[in-house]
Amino acid sequence: MVRVSFTSRSGTMTLDENENEKNEVSASDLLDERQTDWRSMWISIFLQFVVGIQVSVYYMSMWPYLQKLDKTADVDFLGWIVASCNIGSTISNPIYGYWNQKTMSVKMPVIIGFMIAALAQTWYGLLSIFPHAKWFMLSARVLTGFGVGNIAALRIYAATASTPRDRMKAISYGTGGFVLGISFGPVFSAFFTPIGENGWKLGSVSIDMFTVVAFLMAIVCLAACVIVQCFFKENYVGIIDKNESDSNVVIPKYDLAGALTCIYLFMIVNIIATNVEVMSTPLTTVLYNWKDSQSILYNGIALCCSCIVSVTLNILLGSTRIGKLHFPETNESKCSLDLVSSSFTKCSCILGDSIQDHWIIFLMVKILMWQEVVIRVISGANGRREFHCQFI
């Protein structure tokens, strides 16, 4: 068959060898006609916030609690305890993703995950009744990792329950909710430091600044299960069902290389963040001779400030034009207008939708690259504007 294509904003007209017209419609254009259910999306964002709290709530208090429970534990073993939660998440993430893929439902994976996390948090709060508590702490954190791996299903929902137009906003807000939870975790620990390290006894169970947080997190997980069951309604507007699709809808191929690159970069970011967050408590305790309660409080404040910066960036990506800018792989020969002269060392092309993007690009270049730049605007294809950044 001989294909002749005429590209337009609405799709592509194709003529076969019999000269029959066939309008091919982009899947992205078809999905953009729908509306994202932001009620369910905000619940998903809140649940990601809860998962972030579950992950980070012990970052600052884990080392003093471990020392109190088991004097044989050292910093090396602390590293294994921290890694155990991530190992549990690494194992459970694909399981939750596969579960969601097969059932096309996010409810049960999320509920089961929070129930496992509630069990793990209760186990963590009861560590004082076990001998050789460091091994039981290790097991509790592995179980926590199995539970909070349900964030995979929540992120899948953010991607599949939003239209292409809203996807950047949905995913950015979800990531921001998770990071905000990471920042609130140590704040919860710091809030209960007035109870003290010794607290009081309730039978054989110790009630102190370490265990109260664990029992509270168990209650939060159970409350999240109730929210999902009673208030969360799934609406997958970002998926084209087989029954409603036809041969005219063009679905792009899965970009495996791009997906693997994103996974690798996400892994590197988490490795760096976890290393800084977990080692800060023992390191500052030694450097500044802080008490355990002081170390938990001050490092919690520092982590909270760091996460506020990250949350702000995610909100900017989802709510402003920054997240809508497109940086194609262009060079001097690919620019629509030859603006390269002897006074310029480099020309780069950036696509935007509005003339207002001019100022956003200018500020980004000045802040991130600290270079003098001249930006010229011309009309590009499909009504878009090309911003030609010429670096002096």
C-alpha positions as CSV (number, residue, x, y, z in Angstrom):
1,M,0.0,0.0,0.0
2,V,1.2,3.5,-0.9
3,R,0.8,5.9,2.0
4,V,0.5,9.6,1.3
5,S,0.1,11.6,4.5
6,F,-1.1,15.2,5.1
7,T,-0.4,16.3,8.7
8,S,-2.7,18.7,10.5
9,R,-3.6,19.6,14.1
10,S,-6.5,17.2,14.1
11,G,-4.7,14.2,12.6
12,T,-3.2,12.7,9.5
13,M,-5.0,12.1,6.2
14,T,-3.8,8.9,4.5
15,L,-4.5,7.8,0.9
16,D,-4.1,4.1,0.1
17,E,-3.5,2.6,-3.4
18,N,-7.3,2.7,-4.1
19,E,-7.3,6.5,-3.2
20,N,-9.6,5.9,-0.3
21,E,-9.3,8.6,2.3
22,K,-8.5,7.6,5.9
23,N,-8.2,10.1,8.7
24,E,-5.7,8.9,11.3
25,V,-6.3,10.5,14.7
26,S,-3.5,10.8,17.3
27,A,-4.3,8.9,20.6
28,S,-3.2,12.0,22.5
29,D,-5.7,14.2,20.6
30,L,-8.5,11.7,21.3
31,L,-7.7,11.5,25.0
32,D,-7.4,15.3,25.4
33,E,-11.1,15.5,24.6
34,R,-11.8,13.9,28.0
35,Q,-11.7,15.4,31.5
36,T,-9.5,14.3,34.3
37,D,-11.4,13.3,37.5
38,W,-9.5,15.6,39.9
39,R,-11.5,14.4,42.9
40,S,-10.0,10.9,42.6
41,M,-6.6,12.4,41.6
42,W,-6.4,14.5,44.8
43,I,-7.2,11.4,46.9
44,S,-4.4,9.6,45.1
45,I,-2.0,12.5,45.8
46,F,-3.0,12.4,49.5
47,L,-2.3,8.7,49.6
48,Q,1.1,9.3,48.1
49,F,1.7,11.8,50.9
50,V,0.8,9.1,53.4
51,V,3.2,6.7,51.8
52,G,6.0,9.3,52.0
53,I,5.3,9.7,55.7
54,Q,5.6,5.9,56.2
55,V,8.9,5.8,54.5
56,S,10.6,8.7,56.3
57,V,9.1,8.9,59.7
58,Y,12.0,7.0,61.4
59,Y,14.8,8.5,59.4
60,M,16.0,10.7,62.3
61,S,14.9,8.5,65.2
62,M,16.0,5.1,64.0
63,W,19.6,5.3,65.2
64,P,18.9,6.3,68.8
65,Y,16.0,3.8,69.0
66,L,18.3,1.0,67.7
67,Q,20.9,1.9,70.2
68,K,18.4,1.8,73.0
69,L,17.0,-1.6,72.0
70,D,20.2,-3.4,71.2
71,K,23.7,-2.3,72.3
72,T,25.3,-4.7,69.8
73,A,24.0,-2.8,66.8
74,D,26.4,-0.5,65.0
75,V,26.2,2.0,62.1
76,D,26.8,-0.7,59.6
77,F,23.7,-2.6,60.8
78,L,21.8,0.7,60.6
79,G,22.7,0.8,56.9
80,W,21.2,-2.6,56.4
81,I,18.0,-1.6,58.3
82,V,17.6,1.4,56.1
83,A,18.3,-0.6,52.9
84,S,15.8,-3.3,54.0
85,C,12.8,-1.0,53.5
86,N,14.0,-0.1,50.0
87,I,14.7,-3.7,49.2
88,G,11.1,-4.6,50.3
89,S,9.8,-1.8,48.0
90,T,12.0,-2.9,45.1
91,I,10.5,-6.4,45.3
92,S,6.9,-5.3,45.9
93,N,6.7,-2.5,43.3
94,P,6.6,-4.8,40.3
95,I,4.1,-7.0,42.1
96,Y,1.7,-4.1,42.7
97,G,2.2,-2.9,39.2
98,Y,1.5,-6.3,37.7
99,W,-1.5,-6.7,39.9
100,N,-2.9,-3.3,38.8
101,Q,-2.2,-4.2,35.1
102,K,-4.1,-7.4,35.3
103,T,-7.1,-6.3,37.3
104,M,-7.2,-2.7,35.9
105,S,-8.0,-1.6,39.5
106,V,-5.9,0.3,42.0
107,K,-8.1,-0.2,45.0
108,M,-7.2,-3.6,46.2
109,P,-3.4,-3.2,45.7
110,V,-3.4,0.0,47.6
111,I,-5.6,-1.3,50.5
112,I,-3.5,-4.5,50.9
113,G,-0.4,-2.4,50.8
114,F,-1.6,-0.1,53.6
115,M,-2.7,-3.1,55.7
116,I,0.7,-4.6,55.4
117,A,2.3,-1.3,56.4
118,A,0.0,-1.0,59.4
119,L,1.1,-4.4,60.6
120,A,4.7,-3.5,60.1
121,Q,4.3,-0.2,62.0
122,T,2.7,-2.0,64.9
123,W,5.5,-4.6,64.9
124,Y,8.0,-1.6,65.0
125,G,6.3,-0.2,68.0
126,L,6.4,-3.5,69.9
127,L,10.2,-4.1,69.4
128,S,11.0,-3.5,73.0
129,I,9.3,-6.9,74.0
130,F,11.7,-8.9,71.7
131,P,15.2,-10.1,72.5
132,H,17.9,-9.3,69.9
133,A,15.6,-6.4,68.7
134,K,17.9,-5.3,65.9
135,W,16.9,-8.3,63.8
136,F,13.2,-7.7,64.5
137,M,13.6,-4.1,63.5
138,L,15.2,-5.3,60.2
139,S,12.2,-7.6,59.6
140,A,9.7,-4.8,60.4
141,R,11.4,-2.5,57.9
142,V,11.4,-5.1,55.2
143,L,7.6,-5.6,55.8
144,T,7.1,-1.8,55.7
145,G,8.8,-1.9,52.3
146,F,6.4,-4.5,51.1
147,G,3.5,-2.3,52.2
148,V,4.6,1.1,50.8
149,G,5.4,-0.5,47.5
150,N,1.8,0.2,46.7
151,I,3.0,3.7,45.6
152,A,3.6,2.0,42.3
153,A,-0.1,1.5,41.8
154,L,-0.8,5.1,42.8
155,R,1.7,6.4,40.3
156,I,0.2,4.2,37.6
157,Y,-3.2,5.7,38.4
158,A,-1.8,9.2,38.1
159,A,-0.5,8.4,34.6
160,T,-3.6,6.4,33.4
161,A,-6.4,8.5,35.0
162,S,-5.2,11.8,33.5
163,T,-5.4,13.2,30.0
164,P,-2.2,14.0,28.2
165,R,-2.9,17.6,28.8
166,D,-3.1,17.1,32.6
167,R,-0.5,14.4,32.9
168,M,2.4,16.6,33.8
169,K,0.3,18.3,36.5
170,A,-1.0,15.0,37.9
171,I,2.4,13.3,38.1
172,S,4.1,16.5,39.4
173,Y,1.5,16.9,42.1
174,G,1.7,13.2,43.0
175,T,5.5,13.4,43.3
176,G,5.2,16.6,45.3
177,G,2.7,14.9,47.7
178,F,5.2,12.0,48.2
179,V,8.1,14.4,48.9
180,L,5.9,16.4,51.2
181,G,5.2,13.2,53.1
182,I,9.0,12.6,53.2
183,S,9.4,16.0,54.9
184,F,6.5,15.5,57.3
185,G,7.8,12.1,58.6
186,P,10.6,13.5,60.7
187,V,8.3,16.3,61.8
188,F,6.0,13.7,63.3
189,S,9.0,12.2,65.2
190,A,10.2,15.6,66.4
191,F,6.6,16.4,67.6
192,F,6.7,13.5,70.1
193,T,10.2,14.2,71.5
194,P,8.8,15.9,74.6
195,I,7.6,12.4,75.7
196,G,11.2,11.4,76.2
197,E,13.3,8.3,75.5
198,N,12.0,6.4,78.5
199,G,8.3,7.4,78.6
200,W,6.3,4.9,80.6
201,K,5.3,1.3,80.5
202,L,1.9,-0.1,79.5
203,G,2.3,-3.7,80.7
204,S,5.4,-5.0,78.8
205,V,4.9,-2.4,76.0
206,S,7.1,0.7,76.1
207,I,5.3,4.0,75.4
208,D,7.9,6.6,74.5
209,M,8.8,9.1,71.7
210,F,9.9,6.2,69.4
211,T,6.9,3.9,69.8
212,V,4.0,6.4,69.9
213,V,4.9,7.4,66.3
214,A,4.8,3.8,65.2
215,F,1.3,3.2,66.7
216,L,0.1,6.5,65.2
217,M,1.4,5.5,61.7
218,A,-0.5,2.2,62.0
219,I,-3.7,4.1,62.7
220,V,-3.0,6.4,59.7
221,C,-2.6,3.4,57.4
222,L,-5.9,1.9,58.5
223,A,-7.6,5.3,58.0
224,A,-6.1,5.3,54.4
225,C,-7.7,2.0,53.7
226,V,-11.1,3.4,54.8
227,I,-10.6,6.4,52.5
228,V,-9.8,4.2,49.5
229,Q,-12.7,1.9,50.1
230,C,-15.4,4.5,50.8
231,F,-14.4,7.7,48.8
232,F,-12.0,6.7,46.0
233,K,-13.6,6.1,42.6
234,E,-11.5,5.0,39.7
235,N,-11.8,6.7,36.4
236,Y,-9.2,5.8,33.8
237,V,-9.7,8.6,31.3
238,G,-6.1,8.2,30.1
239,I,-6.6,4.8,28.6
240,I,-8.3,4.0,25.2
241,D,-10.3,0.8,25.7
242,K,-10.4,-1.8,23.0
243,N,-14.1,-1.5,22.7
244,E,-14.0,2.2,21.9
245,S,-10.9,2.3,19.7
246,D,-10.9,1.9,16.0
247,S,-8.3,1.4,13.3
248,N,-8.0,5.2,12.7
249,V,-6.4,5.8,16.2
250,V,-2.7,6.0,16.1
251,I,-1.0,4.8,19.3
252,P,2.7,5.6,19.7
253,K,5.1,2.8,20.4
254,Y,6.4,2.2,23.9
255,D,9.8,3.9,24.4
256,L,11.8,1.3,26.3
257,A,15.1,3.3,26.2
258,G,13.4,6.4,27.6
259,A,11.6,4.5,30.3
260,L,14.9,2.7,31.4
261,T,16.7,6.1,31.4
262,C,14.0,7.6,33.7
263,I,14.2,4.6,36.0
264,Y,17.9,4.9,36.3
265,L,17.8,8.6,37.0
266,F,15.1,8.1,39.6
267,M,17.2,5.4,41.3
268,I,20.3,7.7,41.5
269,V,18.2,10.6,43.0
270,N,16.8,8.3,45.7
271,I,20.2,6.8,46.5
272,I,21.6,10.3,47.1
273,A,18.6,11.4,49.1
274,T,18.5,8.3,51.3
275,N,22.2,8.5,52.1
276,V,22.0,12.1,53.2
277,E,18.8,11.7,55.2
278,V,19.8,8.6,57.1
279,M,23.4,9.4,57.9
280,S,22.6,12.9,59.1
281,T,21.5,11.8,62.6
282,P,24.6,9.7,63.6
283,L,26.9,12.2,61.9
284,T,25.5,15.3,63.6
285,T,25.4,13.6,66.9
286,V,29.1,12.9,66.7
287,L,30.0,16.3,65.2
288,Y,28.0,18.6,67.5
289,N,27.6,16.3,70.6
290,W,23.8,16.6,70.4
291,K,21.4,14.6,72.4
292,D,19.2,12.1,70.6
293,S,16.2,14.4,70.9
294,Q,18.2,17.4,69.6
295,S,19.5,15.4,66.6
296,I,16.0,14.3,65.7
297,L,14.6,17.8,66.0
298,Y,17.2,19.7,64.1
299,N,17.8,17.2,61.3
300,G,14.0,16.9,61.0
301,I,13.8,20.7,60.5
302,A,16.7,20.6,57.9
303,L,15.0,17.8,56.0
304,C,11.7,19.6,56.1
305,C,13.2,22.7,54.5
306,S,14.9,20.6,51.8
307,C,11.6,18.9,50.9
308,I,9.8,22.3,50.8
309,V,12.2,23.3,48.0
310,S,11.5,20.0,46.2
311,V,7.7,20.4,46.6
312,T,7.8,24.0,45.3
313,L,9.7,22.8,42.2
314,N,7.0,20.1,41.6
315,I,4.2,22.6,41.9
316,L,6.0,24.9,39.5
317,L,6.3,22.1,36.9
318,G,2.6,21.2,37.3
319,S,1.1,24.6,37.6
320,T,3.2,26.9,35.4
321,R,4.4,27.0,31.8
322,I,7.8,25.6,32.9
323,G,6.4,22.1,32.7
324,K,5.0,22.7,29.2
325,L,8.2,23.8,27.5
326,H,9.7,21.4,25.0
327,F,13.4,21.1,24.3
328,P,13.8,19.2,21.0
329,E,17.2,17.9,19.9
330,T,18.1,20.8,17.6
331,N,21.3,22.4,16.5
332,E,22.2,25.3,14.2
333,S,21.2,23.4,11.0
334,K,17.8,22.4,12.3
335,C,16.6,25.8,13.5
336,S,13.8,27.2,11.4
337,L,15.7,30.5,11.1
338,D,19.4,30.9,10.7
339,L,20.3,33.3,13.4
340,V,23.8,32.1,14.0
341,S,26.5,34.8,13.5
342,S,30.0,35.3,14.4
343,S,29.0,37.1,17.7
344,F,27.2,34.0,18.9
345,T,28.8,30.8,20.1
346,K,25.7,28.6,20.2
347,C,22.1,28.6,19.1
348,S,19.4,26.4,20.7
349,C,15.7,26.0,19.8
350,I,13.0,25.8,22.4
351,L,9.3,25.3,21.7
352,G,6.5,27.0,23.7
353,D,2.8,27.9,23.4
354,S,2.8,31.5,24.4
355,I,4.8,34.7,24.1
356,Q,4.9,34.7,27.9
357,D,7.2,31.7,27.7
358,H,9.9,34.2,26.6
359,W,10.5,35.4,30.2
360,I,10.4,31.9,31.7
361,I,13.1,30.7,29.3
362,F,15.2,33.8,29.9
363,L,15.0,33.4,33.7
364,M,15.8,29.6,33.4
365,V,18.9,30.3,31.3
366,K,20.1,33.1,33.5
367,I,19.6,31.1,36.8
368,L,20.7,27.6,35.6
369,M,23.5,28.5,33.1
370,W,24.5,32.0,34.2
371,Q,25.1,33.0,30.6
372,E,24.3,36.0,28.6
373,V,21.5,35.1,26.1
374,V,19.5,36.8,23.4
375,I,16.1,35.2,22.8
376,R,14.3,35.8,19.5
377,V,10.8,34.6,18.9
378,I,9.4,33.3,15.5
379,S,6.3,31.4,14.6
380,G,6.8,27.6,14.4
381,A,4.8,24.7,13.1
382,N,1.2,24.1,14.2
383,G,0.9,27.5,15.7
384,R,3.7,27.0,18.2
385,R,6.4,29.5,18.8
386,E,10.1,28.9,18.5
387,F,12.3,30.6,21.0
388,H,15.8,30.8,19.6
389,C,18.3,31.2,22.4
390,Q,21.6,32.6,21.3
391,F,24.4,32.3,23.8
392,I,27.0,35.0,23.7
